[in-house]
Amino acid sequence: MNTSPALIVFDLYGTLVQFGIKHHPFRKILLWAREQGRSPQPNDARRLMTADKDCAEMLATLGIFPPANMLAQLHQEIQEELASLTLFDDVLPTLDALANQEIPLAICSNLAKPYGVVIDKLLPQFNFARHLSYEIGAIKPDREIYESIVTGTGLAPEQIIFIGDTSLADYEGPIQFGFRAKHLVRSQPPGRNSITSLTEVRLLTNQMAQ
């Protein structure tokens, strides 16, 4: 029986894309707000990653209103981070091979809106279906973000493979939803549920098709 995947979903940061510089600009703003007397909330990160708004509006939803110079620094640091982004060495060979096999591709990522531009910047040649937290209004491992993939494709969960570097969001969550999944761990030997390189995805698809 042919069990070749009908869709391969990749996480973005840490899986396809790596930072050269990390300023953690939103973390700095949250720290500043705490110093001004605002108590941190357990859903601060979730709200930042599910707001389809510009930075000032995004922060306003948290009740944070930084001064103009701090907002300017936030934008500058984000741009510096974006300029430092590169693809991991195994990304283009893997995606090219999958595209040649005509296997549909998708990206599912937890990220604040300014960081979504990297897809068009570094991977413009690939036609990804996009399931980004700030567009969906949910973050991995929420069922809603995985449901958006199924709803958008009409595929059954077992026809989909999910690949990413975060165990809970990219392996455990997808598995619980019914996807097939592999946890990408570049720094450790491979295991039954993990891979060490994206090049293994090509071998995985070939094995499933046999």
N, C-alpha and C positions, 0 to 999 in steps of 0.2 A: 504493500500500500504506500502510495506517495504521500509523504508528510512534509513536503517542502513548505517552508513558511510563506504565507501570503503577504506578510508585512514584517519588517524589522524596525523596531523602535529603539533609538539611541537617546540616552541622556546627553547633555551638551557639555557643561563645564566639568572638567576632570575626566571626561570620556573621550570627547572629540577635540576639545579646546583646552589649552592651558594658559594660565596667567604668567607673564614675565614680571609684572609688578602688581602687588596687592596693597592698596591703600586702605581698604575697608572703610570707605567714606560714610556709608550709612551708620556703621557702628560708631563712628566718631560723633555723628549728629545725635544718636541716641545717648551717648555718654554725656554730651553737652546738655541735652535736655534733662538728664538725671541731675546734673550739677545745678540746673536751674530750679530743681524741686519736683520734676515730673517723675513719678514712680514707674519703673519699667513694667511692662505688661507681658504676660507669657505669650500673647499672640502678636507681638510687635513685628517679628520677622514674617509671620504669615501674612499680615496685613500689607506689609511692604511688597511682598511677592505676588499679591493677588489684586493689586490696584493698577488698573489700566489708565494711569494718569502721569502727568509730568512730575518731576521731583518735588516741587513746592506743594502741589496739590496732594501728592502722596503723603508727604509729611504732615500736612494739615489734617488729614483724616485721623492722624494719631494725636492731634492736638499739639503739634510741634511747629513753631513758627520761627525758624532761625533768621538771623539778620542777613541782609543782602550779601555782605562779604563772605559769610559762611556758606550761603547757597552757591556763590561764585566758586568758592574753593571745592565744594561738592562736585559741581559740574566739571571743573578742571581735573580733579582726581579721577572721576569716572572716565573722562576722555583719555587720560594717561594710561589707565588700566586697559581700556579698549585697544589703544595703540600697541600695547605690549602683548596682545593675545596672539598665539600661534597654534597651529594644529599639531597634535602628536604625530610622530613619524608613520604610524601604522594606519592613519585615517584615510588618506587619499587612495593608497593601494586597495584598501578594503572596500571603500565606497565605490571606486571605479569598477571593481570586480562584481559587486552586487548589482550595480547599475547595468553592467553588461549582461548579467543574468536576468535582467528586467524584474528584479525583486523590488517592490515598492518600499520606500524608506520614510521614516517619520522621526521627528525629534520631540521628546517630552522632557521638559525641564522646569525646575523651580528657579525662578530668577526675577529680579526687579526689572521693570520695563526697559530702562536704558541699556541693559545688557543683551537684549534680543537682537540688536542690529548685527551682532557678530555672525549670524547665520548668512546674511546676504553679503557680508564683508569677506568672509573666509571660505564660504561654501556656495558661491552663487551658481555653480554649474549643476547642482543637484536639486531635484524637485522633491523637497521634503513636505510631507504633511506636518503641520506645526500644532503642538499641543503644549502651549506655554502657560505657566501658572497665572501670569497677569492677564492673559486673554480668557482663560477658562474660569478664573475666580476660585480655583482650588489648587492645592499643592500635593505633590506626592508625599506620603502614601494614601491620601484621600481617595476613596473609591471614585469620586466624581471625575477626577482627571483621567483615570484609566477608562472609565465609562465613555468619556468623550472620544477616545480612540475607537472604541467599538462602534459607537453611534456614527462617527464620521466615516467609517469604512464599510460598515455592514458586515464585518467579519466576525466569526466566532472567536472568543479569546484564545482558544487553543491553536488557532492559525497564526498567532502573533508571537514573535520573540522579542523580548525586552533586554537591552544590554546597557549596563551602567556601572559606575564605580561606587555607588552608595548601597550598602546591603539592604537597608530597610526600604528605601524609596525605589530602588532599581531592581531588586531581586525579590525580597519578601513580599512587598506590596503587590507587584505584578503576579507572583505565583499565587497569592491568596485570591486574586481576582480571576485566575484561570489562565493567564498567559504562561507561555514557556519563558524562561529567563536564565541569564547567566550574569554572575557578578564579576565585573572586571577588576582584577587586582594585579596591577602591573608589578608590584614589588614582592610578590610571594609566588611559590610554586602553584601550579594549577591544582584545583580540587574537583570533586564531582560536580559541584554547582558553580565553579568559577573558571575564568580564563585569565591568561596573563597578557594577552595581546588581542587587538581587534582582528588580526589576521586569522585567528582561530574561528572567527565567525564564518569565514568562507568555508572552512573545513566542516563546520557544524551544519551549514546549509546543504553541503554536498552529501553528508552522511544521512541527513533527514530525507533527502530525495531518493535515496537508494532503497 
